[in-house]
Amino acid sequence: MSLPAGDPAELHLVAAARPNLPKLAALWHALDETGLPLRPVLLHTGQHHDAALFGDHLAQLGLPPPGISLGIAGGGGHAALIGRTMMAAAACWEARRPACVIVPGDVDGALAAALAARTLGLPVAHLEAGLRCPEAEPGGHSDEDMPEEINRRAIDAVASLHWAPDEASAARLRAEGRPAGRVRAVGNAMVDTLLRQLPSARDRPLPPGLQPRRFGVVTLHRAANVDDPAALASLLDGLAGAARLLPLAWPLHPRTAARMDRWGLAMPAGILGLPPLSYLDFLGLLARARLVATDSGGVQEEATALDLPCLTLRPSTERPLTLAAGSNRLVAAAGLPAAVAAVLAGDWPRARPIPLWDGRAGARMAAHLGAFLRRPA
């Protein structure tokens, strides 16, 4: 495909869930600065549709309202959501054909969009390609069967361009057989946005009662942690022990709040429950915390960029560079109090810099995309 003369070619940037938006913002702003004859259009699938998880983030990230809204809300299970989103996206692109579809991350809406685009012969660029959870050791456990891991592997299987956050992920993609010219280690798009927005985030007021560096942050939303009552109860026990050492602030994901309510699980003492926060409010909370306990991949990256001790409540992570940097450790529920005590005692190294996490990922993606679309038809 070659770039057309005349009117700019449309790029459809697919956003389904809140974590997609900071990644897309990095590319959006870079495209705005390149002068390429490309017009980005935000396509919202609808997976996250309320103000707290989606709408409030747009203005804070300098993004316009979606140019296309599919209106496919969550519910009904993974297969149902993927199927509904595929059909809606295909119908959209049969009538309005973009030059390329950009899918970030690993949520169900991203997989659905990638599959729909490829069935119509549209090129797909995967933003955040090549991430993998390690396979489990014999008799051990990992996250290789979680929906996000399945989704990211499937997106990489059909993508035309692969934008990896680091060279190790890019090398993995090439080893899996992706053409070298279609793979780029571009850096971390979320870090681009974090660096751009950090001054504004630090100016946001903290929730009442919190003092800078005298609290920790909690986030939990993954199915393995919150969809099983025994697993969630165990994590709450661990958090209760941690909260006896350090006050904790917990912006509750709606999914987690619903599970706690269903099973009669109470918020432990010493934890301040908060509603879902906007991008700037959450980044401002992280930037002034003493540590974070999370099961989010994106929060692991943000914590590393902020040199914030991160306790990852999972048996493995698809972001091993955060472990190597020293900022992140895998922690079981029962080990949370000891891990918090170690942070408070100063038993935590400063994070080592990660190559390419320099705020230029968006520019690298835009350059690679421009070269791809300029190739002879």
HELIX and SHEET records of a PDB file:
HELIX    1   1 ASN A   20  THR A   34  1                                  15    
HELIX    2   2 ALA A   51  GLY A   55  3                                   5    
HELIX    3   3 ASP A   56  GLN A   60  1                                   5    
HELIX    4   4 HIS A   78  ALA A   95  1                                  18    
HELIX    5   5 ASP A  108  THR A  119  1                                  12    
HELIX    6   6 PRO A  147  VAL A  158  1                                  12    
HELIX    7   7 GLU A  167  ALA A  175  1                                   9    
HELIX    8   8 ALA A  180  ARG A  182  5                                   3    
HELIX    9   9 ALA A  189  ARG A  202  1                                  14    
HELIX   10  10 ALA A  223  VAL A  226  1                                   4    
HELIX   11  11 PRO A  229  ALA A  243  1                                  15    
HELIX   12  12 PRO A  254  TRP A  263  1                                  10    
HELIX   13  13 TYR A  279  ALA A  287  1                                   9    
HELIX   14  14 GLY A  297  ALA A  305  1                                   9    
HELIX   15  15 PRO A  320  ALA A  324  1                                   5    
HELIX   16  16 ALA A  333  GLY A  335  5                                   3    
HELIX   17  17 LEU A  336  LEU A  344  1                                   9    
HELIX   18  18 ALA A  361  ARG A  374  1                                  14    
SHEET    1   A 7 ILE A  68  SER A  69  0                                        
SHEET    2   A 7 LEU A  38  HIS A  44  1                                        
SHEET    3   A 7 ALA A   9  ALA A  15  1                                        
SHEET    4   A 7 CYS A 100  PRO A 104  1                                        
SHEET    5   A 7 VAL A 124  LEU A 127  1                                        
SHEET    6   A 7 LEU A 161  ALA A 164  1                                        
SHEET    7   A 7 VAL A 183  ALA A 185  1                                        
SHEET    1   B 6 ILE A 271  LEU A 274  0                                        
SHEET    2   B 6 LEU A 248  PRO A 251  1                                        
SHEET    3   B 6 GLY A 216  THR A 219  1                                        
SHEET    4   B 6 LEU A 291  THR A 294  1                                        
SHEET    5   B 6 CYS A 310  THR A 312  1                                        
SHEET    6   B 6 ASN A 328  LEU A 330  1                                        
END                                                                             
